[in-house]
Amino acid sequence: MNPLKCAFSVTSGKFFGFLVHHRGIEIDQSKIDAIQKMSEPRNVSELKSFQGHLAYIRRFISNLAGRCQPFSRLLKKGTPFEWDDACRNAFNNIKAYLTKPPVLVALIIDKPLLLYIAAQEKSVGALLAQCDEDNKERSLYYLSRTLVGAELNYTPIEKTCLALIFAVQKLWHYLLYIMSRPILSGRLAKWALLLYEFEINFVPQRAIKGQALANFLADHPVPAEWELTEEFPDEEIFLVEVLPPWEMYFDGAARRNGAGAGVLFVSPKKDLLPYSLVLTQICSNNEAEYQAIILGLGITVEMQMLQLNIYDNSALVIKQLTGEFEVKKLEHEPLWRYAGELLAQIPEVSLHYVPRSENGPVDALAGIAASLAHFDERPNQVPICKRWVIHPPSEEEKDEELTEEIEESPPISASQNQTEDWRKPIINFLRHSTLPVDLRERVQIRRTAPRYVFINDVLYQRSYEGLLLRCLSKEEGLQVLKETHGGICGAHQAGPKLHLQVKRLGYYWPTMLRDAIEMAQTCKPCQLHADYIHQPPVPLHPTVASWPLKLGVWISSALSLLSLTPTRQVHLGCHRLLLQMGEAAAYREVKATTVADFIRTQIIYRHGVPRYIVTDNGTPFRNKVMDRFCEKFCIQQRMSSAYNPAANGLAEAFNKTLCKILKKTVGTHKRSWDEKLPEALWAYRTTARTPTQPTPYSLIYGSEAVLPLEVQLPSLRI
């Protein structure tokens, strides 16, 4: 629920166009005023609009169908619209009735209901009422409808019955506590009429043992396909353990000289049963796969396994057995059919495809069988032992070999144990010349250590630009990313730009790029408000400034926001052409004097007098006040092309970017966007822009701004 639209512990309030309070339910006065201000309809469309307003409050109007009866003929197809005296009187009577609309009360369950029905010549109506605690009759609901077709020919008694039926059908939710008998319809109604001729009394059977058992069997029938058995489990069993199913891995291998099959069973207790079988005929790889699964299924049937999970790296065989692929080769069809018969004999079986890397043991078993196919047909046992017969090389030889094999890599491998601090081996080497035990890490530390320096118990890395970046741990880096991405100065940038922003602040850790991309991808505000860019940006072209650096061309535009507040509804923004500097302020409305005051205070007094100001053709920018203002400061005002937002593209892009930053920072309290506007501007100015690369702040002031994060976690320049 939206907390801004909820209210608790209140005595009254508006709810869906009605006023609810302790006296009952009333029509909202704004709804009545809208009907009272309506003029007499001049056509069918206006008449339908009038009746639509009445339909929303029909439960408050007595005999609404009868009051609107003169309008019915005007709504018939092909009838000319003639507003006569009868229609005018009905129109005025309804307005007069709404001057004192009734107050409907809520239902009191413990008190009886009163239903008043009335039948007129062309309409029927009803009123549901109830007496309150003071025994005063109060209205609950008004109903009415027009008689159509053959209903107009009903007798008065039939019309009265029709009114009763209509009221009961519409007010069934009120009468539910009274009418508990189920509605008879269709076959049941016919049978009830036949049984009414006889005096039959139904007496329920007393609860005896035989009748209770019969009722239980009737209420819980046994399905016809179930097999009945007289074998029951032992009554002394106190614990039933459900073991996981067996697992079977199979694979086939075909060689020029023979073929083999490998099967590996894994029991629920992780015991291994390997089988390496030599096939007596030369066949293809797929045929060897079928032979392997058939041999494994034969063993499974003999062992009477109830549950089995089968795994193989042959997608063709697995999907042919599951029915996803069709068997097209004739030599595979008998094998496929026989394997299906064996699968049908296992109660619970499932087939799964696994990559070759997970099917290595049975692949080796099949390869051994295929390689030993030309040997004696007697069973062979291949022992597997662990041995190392050659003396390992010296430490210096290992270092030289690893140095030749290892290519240029990042300072620290991404596969390093994340629980260890990646800075510790480098600090130990720089301070004590100690190396880790792992040979590969030793070579890597020796190669990357010259890039680092250890100053005042802090590790720094030399960047390619010659700057010293403070090295952070994984936890500190994630905290820096969180603060830079969505903190006080966070602009919710994309991953690569967030990485450059953190690096510009003077921090480094090995996985900062990957962590920045992951944080940007998992940020909920970024997922809600991010752009879908389908084309790369067009490269910029160099240009020569025709005005001093801090002056030049300013582009101005106005934009209304969606989330409005009662006092501040519009922000006025302007954008520096070359330096990408943006200025904005929140106002209740944009007038000519507001624009002139904004340019004077936000641009001239802070950045100097510009040479040009490019605006759109809106009335706040194109007026006599702006003309006198520009003439006073010798500013040339240029108007963009009408109905062409691209002509004022930089201002539109700045407005769009600023709105997105606001959407990501305001959260659920969207009415406070004007309070977040300075924070959004600060995030925009301290974020590197793609066209210029540096931040707008550095282009204006010549250096980067000091952010709160740098004060909390000092970098080298602090």
KAJONOR-V797851 format. One record per residue. N is the residue number from 1. OMEGA is omega in whole degrees, -180 to 180 (NA if undefined). NEAR is the number of other C-alpha atoms within 8 Angstrom. Layout:
n->N omega->OMEGA near->NEAR
n->N omega->OMEGA near->NEAR
This chain:
n->1 omega->177 near->4
n->2 omega->-177 near->5
n->3 omega->180 near->6
n->4 omega->-179 near->4
n->5 omega->-178 near->6
n->6 omega->177 near->7
n->7 omega->-177 near->6
n->8 omega->177 near->4
n->9 omega->178 near->4
n->10 omega->-179 near->6
n->11 omega->-180 near->6
n->12 omega->179 near->8
n->13 omega->178 near->8
n->14 omega->-178 near->9
n->15 omega->178 near->7
n->16 omega->176 near->4
n->17 omega->179 near->8
n->18 omega->179 near->10
n->19 omega->-177 near->12
n->20 omega->178 near->11
n->21 omega->-174 near->9
n->22 omega->179 near->6
n->23 omega->-179 near->6
n->24 omega->-177 near->10
n->25 omega->179 near->12
n->26 omega->175 near->11
n->27 omega->176 near->12
n->28 omega->-176 near->10
n->29 omega->178 near->6
n->30 omega->176 near->6
n->31 omega->179 near->9
n->32 omega->180 near->10
n->33 omega->179 near->8
n->34 omega->179 near->8
n->35 omega->-179 near->10
n->36 omega->-178 near->7
n->37 omega->-179 near->6
n->38 omega->176 near->7
n->39 omega->180 near->4
n->40 omega->-179 near->6
n->41 omega->178 near->8
n->42 omega->179 near->8
n->43 omega->-177 near->7
n->44 omega->-179 near->10
n->45 omega->179 near->6
n->46 omega->177 near->9
n->47 omega->177 near->10
n->48 omega->177 near->8
n->49 omega->178 near->8
n->50 omega->179 near->11
n->51 omega->176 near->8
n->52 omega->175 near->8
n->53 omega->-180 near->9
n->54 omega->-178 near->8
n->55 omega->-179 near->7
n->56 omega->-178 near->6
n->57 omega->-173 near->9
n->58 omega->-179 near->10
n->59 omega->180 near->8
n->60 omega->-173 near->12
n->61 omega->179 near->10
n->62 omega->177 near->10
n->63 omega->180 near->13
n->64 omega->180 near->11
n->65 omega->178 near->12
n->66 omega->179 near->12
n->67 omega->-179 near->10
n->68 omega->-178 near->9
n->69 omega->179 near->9
n->70 omega->-179 near->10
n->71 omega->-172 near->8
n->72 omega->-177 near->8
n->73 omega->-180 near->7
n->74 omega->-178 near->11
n->75 omega->179 near->8
n->76 omega->-177 near->7
n->77 omega->179 near->4
n->78 omega->180 near->4
n->79 omega->178 near->8
n->80 omega->-178 near->5
n->81 omega->180 near->8
n->82 omega->-178 near->5
n->83 omega->-176 near->7
n->84 omega->-177 near->6
n->85 omega->180 near->6
n->86 omega->178 near->7
n->87 omega->-179 near->10
n->88 omega->179 near->10
n->89 omega->178 near->8
n->90 omega->179 near->11
n->91 omega->-179 near->9
n->92 omega->179 near->8
n->93 omega->179 near->9
n->94 omega->178 near->9
n->95 omega->179 near->10
n->96 omega->179 near->8
n->97 omega->-177 near->8
n->98 omega->175 near->8
n->99 omega->176 near->6
n->100 omega->-178 near->6
n->101 omega->-180 near->10
n->102 omega->176 near->8
n->103 omega->180 near->10
n->104 omega->-178 near->12
n->105 omega->178 near->10
n->106 omega->-177 near->7
n->107 omega->172 near->6
n->108 omega->-170 near->7
n->109 omega->-174 near->5
n->110 omega->-176 near->4
n->111 omega->-179 near->7
n->112 omega->179 near->7
n->113 omega->177 near->8
n->114 omega->-180 near->7
n->115 omega->177 near->8
n->116 omega->180 near->8
n->117 omega->180 near->12
n->118 omega->179 near->9
n->119 omega->177 near->11
n->120 omega->-175 near->7
n->121 omega->-175 near->5
n->122 omega->-179 near->10
n->123 omega->175 near->12
n->124 omega->-179 near->19
n->125 omega->-180 near->16
n->126 omega->176 near->15
n->127 omega->175 near->13
n->128 omega->-176 near->12
n->129 omega->-180 near->13
n->130 omega->178 near->14
n->131 omega->-180 near->12
n->132 omega->-178 near->9
n->133 omega->179 near->5
n->134 omega->-179 near->5
n->135 omega->177 near->6
n->136 omega->-176 near->7
n->137 omega->-179 near->8
n->138 omega->-178 near->10
n->139 omega->176 near->13
n->140 omega->-173 near->12
n->141 omega->173 near->10
n->142 omega->180 near->15
n->143 omega->174 near->13
n->144 omega->174 near->13
n->145 omega->-178 near->11
n->146 omega->175 near->10
n->147 omega->-178 near->9
n->148 omega->173 near->7
n->149 omega->-178 near->5
n->150 omega->180 near->6
n->151 omega->178 near->8
n->152 omega->-179 near->9
n->153 omega->180 near->5
n->154 omega->173 near->9
n->155 omega->180 near->6
n->156 omega->-180 near->7
n->157 omega->178 near->7
n->158 omega->177 near->8
n->159 omega->177 near->13
n->160 omega->177 near->12
n->161 omega->178 near->8
n->162 omega->177 near->9
n->163 omega->179 near->14
n->164 omega->180 near->10
n->165 omega->180 near->8
n->166 omega->-180 near->8
n->167 omega->-179 near->12
n->168 omega->180 near->9
n->169 omega->-179 near->7
n->170 omega->-175 near->6
n->171 omega->-177 near->8
n->172 omega->-179 near->8
n->173 omega->174 near->5
n->174 omega->-175 near->6
n->175 omega->-177 near->9
n->176 omega->-178 near->8
n->177 omega->-178 near->6
n->178 omega->-175 near->5
n->179 omega->-180 near->6
n->180 omega->-180 near->6
n->181 omega->179 near->4
n->182 omega->-179 near->4
n->183 omega->178 near->4
n->184 omega->179 near->6
n->185 omega->175 near->6
n->186 omega->-175 near->6
n->187 omega->-179 near->6
n->188 omega->179 near->8
n->189 omega->178 near->9
n->190 omega->180 near->8
n->191 omega->180 near->8
n->192 omega->178 near->8
n->193 omega->178 near->8
n->194 omega->-177 near->7
n->195 omega->180 near->8
n->196 omega->-180 near->7
n->197 omega->-175 near->6
n->198 omega->178 near->5
n->199 omega->-177 near->5
n->200 omega->177 near->5
n->201 omega->180 near->4
n->202 omega->178 near->4
n->203 omega->-179 near->4
n->204 omega->-180 near->4
n->205 omega->177 near->4
n->206 omega->-176 near->4
n->207 omega->173 near->6
n->208 omega->-173 near->6
n->209 omega->-178 near->6
n->210 omega->-180 near->6
n->211 omega->178 near->8
n->212 omega->178 near->9
n->213 omega->179 near->8
n->214 omega->178 near->8
n->215 omega->179 near->8
n->216 omega->179 near->8
n->217 omega->179 near->8
n->218 omega->180 near->7
n->219 omega->-178 near->6
n->220 omega->-179 near->6
n->221 omega->177 near->6
n->222 omega->179 near->5
n->223 omega->-176 near->5
n->224 omega->-176 near->4
n->225 omega->179 near->4
n->226 omega->175 near->6
n->227 omega->180 near->4
n->228 omega->180 near->4
n->229 omega->178 near->5
n->230 omega->-179 near->4
n->231 omega->180 near->4
n->232 omega->179 near->5
n->233 omega->-180 near->5
n->234 omega->-179 near->5
n->235 omega->-177 near->4
n->236 omega->179 near->4
n->237 omega->-179 near->7
n->238 omega->-177 near->4
n->239 omega->176 near->4
n->240 omega->-179 near->5
n->241 omega->179 near->4
n->242 omega->-179 near->4
n->243 omega->176 near->5
n->244 omega->-178 near->5
n->245 omega->173 near->10
n->246 omega->177 near->12
n->247 omega->179 near->11
n->248 omega->174 near->13
n->249 omega->180 near->12
n->250 omega->178 near->18
n->251 omega->178 near->17
n->252 omega->180 near->19
n->253 omega->-179 near->14
n->254 omega->177 near->13
n->255 omega->177 near->9
n->256 omega->-176 near->6
n->257 omega->-178 near->9
n->258 omega->-179 near->16
n->259 omega->-179 near->21
n->260 omega->179 near->19
n->261 omega->178 near->21
n->262 omega->179 near->19
n->263 omega->179 near->17
n->264 omega->177 near->13
n->265 omega->176 near->12
n->266 omega->-177 near->12
n->267 omega->177 near->10
n->268 omega->178 near->9
n->269 omega->176 near->5
n->270 omega->170 near->6
n->271 omega->-176 near->8
n->272 omega->175 near->8
n->273 omega->-178 near->7
n->274 omega->176 near->10
n->275 omega->175 near->8
n->276 omega->-170 near->12
n->277 omega->177 near->9
n->278 omega->178 near->12
n->279 omega->-173 near->13
n->280 omega->-180 near->7
n->281 omega->177 near->6
n->282 omega->-176 near->11
n->283 omega->178 near->9
n->284 omega->-180 near->7
n->285 omega->-180 near->9
n->286 omega->176 near->8
n->287 omega->177 near->11
n->288 omega->176 near->17
n->289 omega->178 near->15
n->290 omega->178 near->13
n->291 omega->-178 near->11
n->292 omega->-178 near->14
n->293 omega->178 near->12
n->294 omega->178 near->12
n->295 omega->178 near->8
n->296 omega->178 near->11
n->297 omega->176 near->11
n->298 omega->177 near->9
n->299 omega->-180 near->8
n->300 omega->180 near->9
n->301 omega->179 near->11
n->302 omega->180 near->6
n->303 omega->178 near->6
n->304 omega->176 near->7
n->305 omega->-180 near->9
n->306 omega->-179 near->8
n->307 omega->-177 near->10
n->308 omega->171 near->13
n->309 omega->-175 near->12
n->310 omega->-178 near->12
n->311 omega->176 near->12
n->312 omega->180 near->14
n->313 omega->177 near->10
n->314 omega->-180 near->8
n->315 omega->-179 near->8
n->316 omega->-177 near->7
n->317 omega->-178 near->10
n->318 omega->-176 near->12
n->319 omega->172 near->10
n->320 omega->180 near->12
n->321 omega->177 near->11
n->322 omega->179 near->8
n->323 omega->180 near->7
n->324 omega->179 near->7
n->325 omega->178 near->9
n->326 omega->178 near->6
n->327 omega->-176 near->9
n->328 omega->-179 near->6
n->329 omega->-177 near->6
n->330 omega->-178 near->7
n->331 omega->178 near->6
n->332 omega->-173 near->10
n->333 omega->178 near->10
n->334 omega->178 near->8
n->335 omega->179 near->12
n->336 omega->-179 near->12
n->337 omega->-179 near->8
n->338 omega->178 near->9
n->339 omega->177 near->13
n->340 omega->177 near->9
n->341 omega->178 near->8
n->342 omega->178 near->12
n->343 omega->-180 near->9
n->344 omega->-179 near->7
n->345 omega->179 near->7
n->346 omega->-175 near->13
n->347 omega->-178 near->7
n->348 omega->-179 near->7
n->349 omega->177 near->10
n->350 omega->-179 near->7
n->351 omega->-176 near->9
n->352 omega->174 near->9
n->353 omega->177 near->10
n->354 omega->176 near->9
n->355 omega->-176 near->8
n->356 omega->-179 near->7
n->357 omega->179 near->5
n->358 omega->-179 near->6
n->359 omega->-176 near->14
n->360 omega->-178 near->8
n->361 omega->-179 near->7
n->362 omega->174 near->14
n->363 omega->177 near->13
n->364 omega->178 near->9
n->365 omega->179 near->14
n->366 omega->179 near->18
n->367 omega->177 near->13
n->368 omega->-180 near->10
n->369 omega->179 near->16
n->370 omega->-180 near->17
n->371 omega->-179 near->12
n->372 omega->-175 near->8
n->373 omega->-176 near->15
n->374 omega->178 near->7
n->375 omega->-179 near->5
n->376 omega->-177 near->5
n->377 omega->179 near->5
n->378 omega->179 near->4
n->379 omega->-180 near->4
n->380 omega->175 near->4
n->381 omega->-179 near->4
n->382 omega->179 near->4
n->383 omega->178 near->4
n->384 omega->-176 near->4
n->385 omega->176 near->4
n->386 omega->-179 near->4
n->387 omega->170 near->4
n->388 omega->-169 near->5
n->389 omega->-179 near->4
n->390 omega->-179 near->4
n->391 omega->-178 near->5
n->392 omega->180 near->4
n->393 omega->180 near->6
n->394 omega->-179 near->6
n->395 omega->-179 near->6
n->396 omega->179 near->6
n->397 omega->179 near->8
n->398 omega->-180 near->10
n->399 omega->180 near->12
n->400 omega->180 near->8
n->401 omega->-180 near->8
n->402 omega->178 near->11
n->403 omega->179 near->8
n->404 omega->-175 near->7
n->405 omega->-175 near->6
n->406 omega->177 near->7
n->407 omega->178 near->5
n->408 omega->-175 near->4
n->409 omega->176 near->7
n->410 omega->-176 near->6
n->411 omega->-180 near->8
n->412 omega->-178 near->9
n->413 omega->179 near->8
n->414 omega->-179 near->6
n->415 omega->179 near->5
n->416 omega->-180 near->7
n->417 omega->-174 near->5
n->418 omega->-179 near->7
n->419 omega->179 near->4
n->420 omega->175 near->5
n->421 omega->-176 near->8
n->422 omega->-179 near->9
n->423 omega->-173 near->9
n->424 omega->179 near->7
n->425 omega->-179 near->11
n->426 omega->179 near->10
n->427 omega->178 near->10
n->428 omega->180 near->11
n->429 omega->-179 near->12
n->430 omega->-177 near->10
n->431 omega->-173 near->6
n->432 omega->-180 near->6
n->433 omega->177 near->7
n->434 omega->-178 near->7
n->435 omega->177 near->9
n->436 omega->-178 near->8
n->437 omega->-178 near->6
n->438 omega->-174 near->6
n->439 omega->-179 near->10
n->440 omega->178 near->8
n->441 omega->179 near->9
n->442 omega->179 near->12
n->443 omega->-178 near->11
n->444 omega->178 near->10
n->445 omega->180 near->13
n->446 omega->-178 near->8
n->447 omega->-175 near->7
n->448 omega->-177 near->9
n->449 omega->179 near->10
n->450 omega->179 near->7
n->451 omega->-174 near->8
n->452 omega->174 near->10
n->453 omega->-178 near->10
n->454 omega->-175 near->10
n->455 omega->176 near->7
n->456 omega->177 near->4
n->457 omega->177 near->5
n->458 omega->-180 near->8
n->459 omega->179 near->12
n->460 omega->175 near->12
n->461 omega->176 near->12
n->462 omega->177 near->12
n->463 omega->180 near->9
n->464 omega->176 near->5
n->465 omega->-180 near->5
n->466 omega->-180 near->6
n->467 omega->177 near->7
n->468 omega->-179 near->10
n->469 omega->180 near->14
n->470 omega->-178 near->13
n->471 omega->-178 near->12
n->472 omega->173 near->10
n->473 omega->-180 near->10
n->474 omega->-179 near->9
n->475 omega->178 near->7
n->476 omega->179 near->8
n->477 omega->178 near->12
n->478 omega->177 near->9
n->479 omega->177 near->8
n->480 omega->178 near->10
n->481 omega->-179 near->12
n->482 omega->-179 near->10
n->483 omega->-179 near->12
n->484 omega->-176 near->15
n->485 omega->-175 near->13
n->486 omega->180 near->11
n->487 omega->-177 near->8
n->488 omega->-179 near->8
n->489 omega->-177 near->14
n->490 omega->179 near->11
n->491 omega->-180 near->12
n->492 omega->-179 near->10
n->493 omega->175 near->9
n->494 omega->-174 near->9
n->495 omega->-179 near->14
n->496 omega->179 near->9
n->497 omega->176 near->9
n->498 omega->177 near->14
n->499 omega->178 near->12
n->500 omega->179 near->8
n->501 omega->180 near->11
n->502 omega->179 near->13
n->503 omega->178 near->10
n->504 omega->177 near->7
n->505 omega->175 near->8
n->506 omega->180 near->11
n->507 omega->-180 near->12
n->508 omega->164 near->13
n->509 omega->-167 near->10
n->510 omega->-173 near->9
n->511 omega->-174 near->7
n->512 omega->179 near->10
n->513 omega->180 near->9
n->514 omega->178 near->8
n->515 omega->179 near->9
n->516 omega->179 near->14
n->517 omega->-179 near->13
n->518 omega->179 near->9
n->519 omega->179 near->11
n->520 omega->-179 near->13
n->521 omega->-179 near->9
n->522 omega->179 near->8
n->523 omega->-177 near->8
n->524 omega->177 near->6
n->525 omega->178 near->9
n->526 omega->178 near->12
n->527 omega->-179 near->9
n->528 omega->-170 near->6
n->529 omega->-178 near->9
n->530 omega->178 near->7
n->531 omega->172 near->4
n->532 omega->-176 near->4
n->533 omega->-178 near->5
n->534 omega->-179 near->4
n->535 omega->178 near->4
n->536 omega->179 near->5
n->537 omega->180 near->4
n->538 omega->180 near->4
n->539 omega->178 near->5
n->540 omega->178 near->5
n->541 omega->-180 near->4
n->542 omega->179 near->4
n->543 omega->-178 near->4
n->544 omega->-180 near->4
n->545 omega->-179 near->7
n->546 omega->-177 near->5
n->547 omega->180 near->7
n->548 omega->-169 near->7
n->549 omega->-175 near->6
n->550 omega->175 near->7
n->551 omega->176 near->11
n->552 omega->-173 near->14
n->553 omega->172 near->12
n->554 omega->-180 near->12
n->555 omega->-174 near->14
n->556 omega->179 near->13
n->557 omega->178 near->11
n->558 omega->-178 near->9
n->559 omega->177 near->9
n->560 omega->180 near->7
n->561 omega->-179 near->9
n->562 omega->-179 near->4
n->563 omega->-173 near->7
n->564 omega->174 near->9
n->565 omega->-177 near->8
n->566 omega->-174 near->5
n->567 omega->-178 near->6
n->568 omega->-172 near->11
n->569 omega->-173 near->13
n->570 omega->170 near->14
n->571 omega->179 near->12
n->572 omega->-176 near->14
n->573 omega->175 near->15
n->574 omega->-169 near->13
n->575 omega->178 near->14
n->576 omega->-169 near->12
n->577 omega->-172 near->11
n->578 omega->-173 near->5
n->579 omega->178 near->9
n->580 omega->178 near->10
n->581 omega->-179 near->11
n->582 omega->175 near->12
n->583 omega->180 near->10
n->584 omega->178 near->10
n->585 omega->-177 near->9
n->586 omega->179 near->11
n->587 omega->176 near->11
n->588 omega->177 near->8
n->589 omega->-178 near->7
n->590 omega->175 near->11
n->591 omega->179 near->7
n->592 omega->179 near->12
n->593 omega->178 near->7
n->594 omega->-180 near->8
n->595 omega->180 near->13
n->596 omega->178 near->11
n->597 omega->179 near->8
n->598 omega->-180 near->10
n->599 omega->-178 near->9
n->600 omega->-174 near->9
n->601 omega->-174 near->9
n->602 omega->-176 near->10
n->603 omega->-173 near->12
n->604 omega->-176 near->11
n->605 omega->-178 near->8
n->606 omega->-175 near->7
n->607 omega->-178 near->9
n->608 omega->-178 near->9
n->609 omega->178 near->9
n->610 omega->177 near->11
n->611 omega->-180 near->11
n->612 omega->168 near->11
n->613 omega->-179 near->13
n->614 omega->-180 near->13
n->615 omega->173 near->13
n->616 omega->-173 near->12
n->617 omega->180 near->10
n->618 omega->-179 near->6
n->619 omega->177 near->7
n->620 omega->-179 near->9
n->621 omega->-174 near->11
n->622 omega->-177 near->9
n->623 omega->-177 near->9
n->624 omega->179 near->6
n->625 omega->178 near->9
n->626 omega->179 near->12
n->627 omega->179 near->9
n->628 omega->180 near->8
n->629 omega->180 near->9
n->630 omega->178 near->11
n->631 omega->-180 near->9
n->632 omega->-177 near->7
n->633 omega->179 near->7
n->634 omega->178 near->7
n->635 omega->178 near->12
n->636 omega->179 near->9
n->637 omega->180 near->9
n->638 omega->179 near->8
n->639 omega->175 near->8
n->640 omega->-180 near->11
n->641 omega->-180 near->9
n->642 omega->178 near->7
n->643 omega->179 near->4
n->644 omega->-178 near->8
n->645 omega->-179 near->9
n->646 omega->179 near->6
n->647 omega->176 near->7
n->648 omega->-168 near->13
n->649 omega->-178 near->8
n->650 omega->178 near->9
n->651 omega->178 near->13
n->652 omega->179 near->11
n->653 omega->178 near->8
n->654 omega->178 near->12
n->655 omega->-179 near->10
n->656 omega->180 near->8
n->657 omega->-179 near->8
n->658 omega->178 near->11
n->659 omega->179 near->9
n->660 omega->176 near->9
n->661 omega->179 near->11
n->662 omega->180 near->12
n->663 omega->-178 near->11
n->664 omega->-176 near->11
n->665 omega->-176 near->9
n->666 omega->-180 near->11
n->667 omega->-178 near->7
n->668 omega->-179 near->4
n->669 omega->-175 near->6
n->670 omega->-179 near->9
n->671 omega->-179 near->8
n->672 omega->-177 near->9
n->673 omega->-180 near->10
n->674 omega->176 near->8
n->675 omega->179 near->6
n->676 omega->-177 near->11
n->677 omega->177 near->12
n->678 omega->178 near->7
n->679 omega->178 near->9
n->680 omega->177 near->14
n->681 omega->179 near->12
n->682 omega->177 near->9
n->683 omega->179 near->12
n->684 omega->-176 near->10
n->685 omega->-178 near->12
n->686 omega->178 near->13
n->687 omega->179 near->11
n->688 omega->178 near->12
n->689 omega->-177 near->10
n->690 omega->-179 near->5
n->691 omega->-175 near->6
n->692 omega->-177 near->9
n->693 omega->178 near->7
n->694 omega->177 near->9
n->695 omega->175 near->13
n->696 omega->179 near->14
n->697 omega->-179 near->13
n->698 omega->178 near->12
n->699 omega->-180 near->10
n->700 omega->-171 near->9
n->701 omega->175 near->7
n->702 omega->178 near->7
n->703 omega->-180 near->7
n->704 omega->178 near->9
n->705 omega->176 near->7
n->706 omega->-177 near->6
n->707 omega->178 near->7
n->708 omega->179 near->6
n->709 omega->-179 near->10
n->710 omega->177 near->11
n->711 omega->179 near->9
n->712 omega->180 near->6
n->713 omega->-168 near->6
n->714 omega->171 near->9
n->715 omega->-173 near->11
n->716 omega->-176 near->8
n->717 omega->179 near->4
n->718 omega->NA near->6
